[in-house]
Amino acid sequence: MLELPTLNTRAIICGETDPARVAYDALVAAGYERVLLFGGGQINRLFYQSDLVDELRLTICPIIIAGNDAPDFVDR
C-alpha cells in the first residue's frame, strides 16, 4: 500500500483583498522561496495581473492534458 505524506494545510481567507497577493504573502511568511503555480487560466491571470510571476516554464502536451476545447492558458 502506498503511503502518502501528511500534508500541512490551512485555509486562508482573503475577503476583498487580491487573492493572489494574499496567497503570495502567506507563502513568503511561511518561508517559501519557490513555488509552482499550477492552475487554470483564471488562477494564472490573477498572479500575472498582480505582477507575482517572475519565471514561466511552459510545457505543451495537448494530447495528454487537454484538447481543442481546453481553456486558455491565461484567461482574458
C-alpha positions in Angstrom: 0.0 0.0 0.0 1.3 3.5 -1.0 1.7 5.8 2.0 1.1 9.5 1.2 2.9 12.1 3.3 0.9 14.1 5.8 0.1 17.5 4.3 0.2 20.6 6.4 -2.8 22.6 5.1 -4.7 25.6 6.3 -7.4 27.8 4.9 -6.6 31.5 4.1 -9.5 33.9 3.9 -8.8 36.9 1.6 -12.1 38.7 1.7 -12.0 41.8 -0.6 -8.2 41.6 -0.8 -6.4 40.4 -4.0 -6.4 36.6 -3.6 -3.1 36.2 -5.4 -1.4 38.7 -3.1 -2.9 37.1 0.0 -1.6 33.7 -1.2 1.8 35.1 -2.0 2.2 36.9 1.3 1.2 33.7 3.2 3.8 31.7 1.3 6.5 34.3 2.0 5.6 34.4 5.7 5.8 30.6 5.8 9.4 30.8 4.4 8.8 29.5 0.9 11.1 31.0 -1.7 10.0 29.0 -4.8 6.5 27.6 -5.6 4.8 26.1 -8.6 1.7 27.9 -9.8 -0.3 25.0 -11.3 -3.7 26.4 -12.2 -6.0 27.2 -15.0 -6.3 30.4 -16.9 -8.2 32.3 -14.1 -5.6 31.5 -11.4 -2.7 32.3 -13.8 -4.3 35.6 -14.7 -4.7 36.6 -11.0 -1.0 36.1 -10.4 0.2 37.8 -13.6 -2.1 40.8 -13.1 -0.6 41.2 -9.6 2.9 41.0 -11.1 3.8 38.0 -8.9 5.2 35.7 -11.6 9.0 36.0 -12.2 9.5 32.9 -14.3 7.5 31.0 -16.8 8.2 27.4 -17.8 5.7 26.3 -20.4 5.2 22.7 -21.2 2.8 21.9 -24.1 1.2 18.5 -24.0 -2.2 19.0 -25.8 -2.8 15.3 -26.4 -2.2 14.3 -22.8 -3.5 17.2 -20.7 -6.0 19.0 -23.0 -7.7 19.1 -26.3 -9.1 21.6 -28.7 -11.8 22.7 -26.2 -9.3 23.3 -23.4 -9.4 26.7 -21.6 -6.8 29.4 -22.5 -3.5 29.3 -20.6 -4.2 32.8 -19.3 -7.8 34.0 -19.3 -8.6 37.3 -21.0 
